[in-house]
Amino acid sequence: MATELVLLSDVEVTADRIVRAAADAHPEGTYVSYRGGDIGQLVDVDANPVLTIFASRPVAHPREAAAAVVDPPASFALWTEVNIPSGDPTPGRGIAEAIAAAVGGVIKERV
């Protein structure tokens, strides 16, 4: 079963930021994007997906967004969906945390 996470931040998660953050956390991987950049995926050397990141979206209803995650931060402007495919979530979680750190955000579990 996939692990569904959310990256909450005030800075947009872009392909450049993902690639730079993943260079240390997942140096042997590759970043590919689909649908004009709306969906990005980090894959391992065998092209197996490790982490899928969807385009950041502005938070229209902060109270509703905060209620959808475990232990939300006090404020955030952007919501970025992050999925780790089934299997061991450890590598994907590490990369997600590195991306969050790169944009000054946090990774949270969905409720």
N, C-alpha and C positions, 0 to 999 in steps of 0.2 A: 504494500500500500504506500502511496506517495505521501510525503510530508509536506503539508501546506504551511507556509510562513508568510509573514508580511514584514517588509522593511518600511519603517516610518521615519521620515526625514523632512528637512526643509530644503534640501539640495536634491536636484533631479539625478536619478541613476541613469547615466548615459553609457553607451557602448565604450567610449574611451575610459571612463572611470571604472567600468567592469574589467576591462582588459588590464589596466594598470594594477588594480587590486588583486586580480587573479594571478598575475605574473609571479607573485611571491607565494600565494596560497596554493596555486595549482599550476606550477611552471610547465609541466608536460602536456597541459591541455590546450584546447583550441576553442575560440569563441566564434559562434556562427549566429546570424540573425535571420529572421523571417518576417514576412509581412511589413516590409519597409522599416524594420527596427522595432516593431511592436512586441516582438517576442525574440528573446536572446537565449542562447543555450551554450553552456560550457560542457564540452565533451572530453573524455579521456583519450589516450593515444589509440585506443581501439574504436573510437567514435561512439562510445557508450555515453549517454547523457549523465551528467553529474549534477547539474543545476539548471533550472529554467527560470528566467527572469522576464517579467512582463513590463511593459512601459509604465513609468510612473504616472499617476493620475492625481490631480488636485483633490483634496478632501473637501467635499461640499458640505457635509454634515459632521463636524468633528465629534459630537457626542455619540452619534451612531457608529462612527468608525472606531472610537475608543471602546465602545461596548463589544466590538467584534474581535478584540484581541485580549490576551492575558497580560495584565499589568502594563497598560499603555503609558507612554511618557505624558508629561503635563501638556505639551503642545507639539504639533507637527502639521505640516502643510501638504505633504505628499504621501501617497500610499502606493507601494510597489509590491505586487504579488510575486512570491518566490516559491518554487516547487522543487523538492528533491525527489527524484524518482524512487521507486521501490528498491529495497536493498539497504545496505548500510548507509545511514544518513550522515555519518561523521565527516567524510570529505566535503560533501555539499554544504553542510552546516558551517564548516570552517571557512569556506569560500564566501558564503553569504555573510558571515560575521566580518570578514575582511572588506567586502564591498560596503557594508553598513558603516564601518569605521572610516572608509574613504570619503563618505558623504556626510559624516557626522550624525548618522542615524542609528537606529536600533532594530534588531531582528526580534520579532514577537511571534508567539504561537497564535494561531487562529482559534477562536472558541468554537 
